[in-house]
Amino acid sequence: MGTAVTHAPATEARAKDPEPRHGPDTPPRPAGPQRRGRRENLAGYLFMSPWIAGFLLLTAGPMAASLYFAFTDYNLFDAPRWIGLDNFSEMFGDPRWRHSVRVTLWYVVVGTPIKLLVALGVALLLAQKRRGQAFYRAAFYAPSLIGASVSVAIVWKAIFSDDAIVDRTQKVFGIDAGGWTGDPDLIIYSLVALTVWQFGAPMVIFLAGLKQVPRELYEAADVDGAGKLRQFWNITLPMISPVLFFNVLLETIHSFQIFSSAYIVGGGAGGSACGPADGSMVYTCYLYVQGFENSRMGLASAMAWMLLVAVALVTAVLFWSQKRWVHYEEGGR
Amino acid sequence: MQQGKGVERRTVLKAAGASLAVTGLGATATACGGGSGSGDGTVTIRYAWWGAEDRAQRINKTIDLFEKKHPKIKVKTDFQPYTDFWKKFNTQASGGNPPDVFQNAVGFLRKYDAKNVLLDLHEQVKAGNLRMEGFRAGLEKFGEIDGKLLGVPVGSNSMALVIDKPVYARAGITPEMGWTWDDFDEAMARVRDRTGRAGDSGMYGVMYLYDLYLRQNGKAFFTEGGLGFTEADLTRWWTKAEKGVRSGLFADPKKVAQIKPKSALSAELAGSEFTWDNFTVRYTSEGKSEYGLAPIPTTDGKRTGQYLGSLMLSASRRTRHPVEVAQFIDFMVHDPAVATIMGYDRGVPATTAQYEAYRPTDPVNKAIAAYEETLVTADVLEPITPHPNGADICEAAFLRIGEELGLGKRSVSDAVEQFFNESKTALSS
């Protein structure tokens, strides 16, 4: 390994934020005379107007409506009827709802850490200078670009169904478990596998973080005789903890929202819309079932807001916890 | 954005123009969805159904025929698989934009009538645009609910026991009209013991079969307003099912789930399956064996509880072309040429004209016709069970919870309780 200090290329710093931010741009600074400032503001708003219109019509409006529907009995056909908190009490008393919460929590708690571990592991490998680096990075990143698509979910279903490649491979090893997608207990593992496979996005962020750890720290540790493991534990991990925090946060929120893969991989398996015996009935799937199969939009809206609150709480807990384990460099970044 | 430099008037105007253009485009896009009539008197009606590619090809041919005979009517089509169809339909109907005419089933008549989606076709019958004569076996009454004509049957089906013929022969079983559930249980055991295959694919979640069983005992799955059986009834039915699964009389539910979308029968997991009689067509193309139709077991040696079911064509109340839609339905159920194209794809044709026009030559379709004829001659057919608003959701819940019971995910008492809870919610909304 060379000792040359690798500088973080600007591209990687930019790749740090793969999800485009939807926040409004900062309004143009008032410059010069007031009239000109106002004019600039006007231009700014005009430029933004398609976006503002879209936001109001497609996001803010529907959200407000769904907040209202959450407290009503609404079947799409008849006018919504105000029923107060009934949707929420029905939800908590519904064993199928509790099942969907369990499935989702299981998916988040198992899938997210594995995905991040794989992402970090591969990032550590790719952080080293070697030939073909760019190719490997691109290759590992690619699945996270297409992974959320419907077509990949369909392919995934084909891979994990009965007598397909996974089933045949496991038979070679004497495991006769059959297709995972038709198995009420195994189907969730195929979904975890799908999310882990998309480790590329957090990996790129880890890579950027790793590149910014100052070389001198490792050199000093070498001099002090610290082993690789010790260096990772005492230098790398604390130094990339802000990036780790960012990834944990993003992936956790993302995992809670799993829908299309569960719906597609679990679809068509029998009586349930999501997996045999509701095996892949994650929260948003059950929300969809209530809203679109059972025409209970009021209840579905209440479920959506419940999810929002739950995710907000988890996020709050993560932010609170970061004081204990996230290390920010002096002066901040 | 350029800072410091003054923003020109032109820039502002350009920005305004750009955003107006975007909004304008949106407006045009929505406008396209509307009109269905045009200047020369040609009207376009939208027709939607559920089914697969094969059905679509047949239907498209019948539409070509229709458009030739009615050059002023154009038909726009749309189809999806069953569950997707209803989700899309529900969304369209709630948005006030349902297809003008669509395939329908009995479980949805009251549901969409309650939501004011369905057109009462009586008026069109009176006006002479739609003939309700010439239907077989009392089918003209099939789509009449609460005094309204909400659907016109296109073909009849009946529940049957579809069997793998060679398997039944090897087990030495020849089911006969009037055989009992005890005979059936014995047959299941013999199939299991002699052929190493489960007797049945798992009948406990099939609403239409349990309905027959209940009807044999003077009850029914649904009444006009709710469920026609008690927790105790269902506990008995599912206790027997659980035993059957454990003892291998019924196919391993996990395997059955895993081989989907193939059926347990064509995948050779089971020797027979309770389903609609026209499924032999599908199983013949799917599996390697020969499939036949056996009678439904009885409780008293006589009553099978059977009735003819049927797919229907319904019109939506919001259609702007009720006359053309009625003409379309009339053509589809009466025209002999349609029958020769459709075959038994949607069941045995509902009208005598179409029934006569298409006489199957292949053994599978011949057997279906023969089966329904024996039902008529044996005089076992009864009027159909009512389907209250919410019946479709109950049926889906019955299937799903039955499957969970079979998979060992629920105890019998838990399954029964869950089903009654979900049904209560579905039937009260």
Interface residues (C-beta under 8 A of the other chain):
Chain A: P28 R29 A31 G32 R36 R39 E40 L42 A43 G44 L46 F47 S49 P50 A53 D73 N75 L76 F77 D78 P95 R96 S161 D162 G178 G179 T181 G182 D183 P184 G268 A269 G270 G271 S272 A273 P276 A277 D278 F292 E293 N294 S295 R296
Chain B: M1 Q3 G4 G6 V7 T11 V12 A15 A16 A18 S19 V22 T23 T83 W86 K87 N90 T91 A93 S94 K115 N116 V117 G205 K254 K255 V256 A257 Q258 I259 K260 P261 I393 A396 A397 L399 R400 I401 G402 E403 E404 L407 K409 Q418 A426 S429
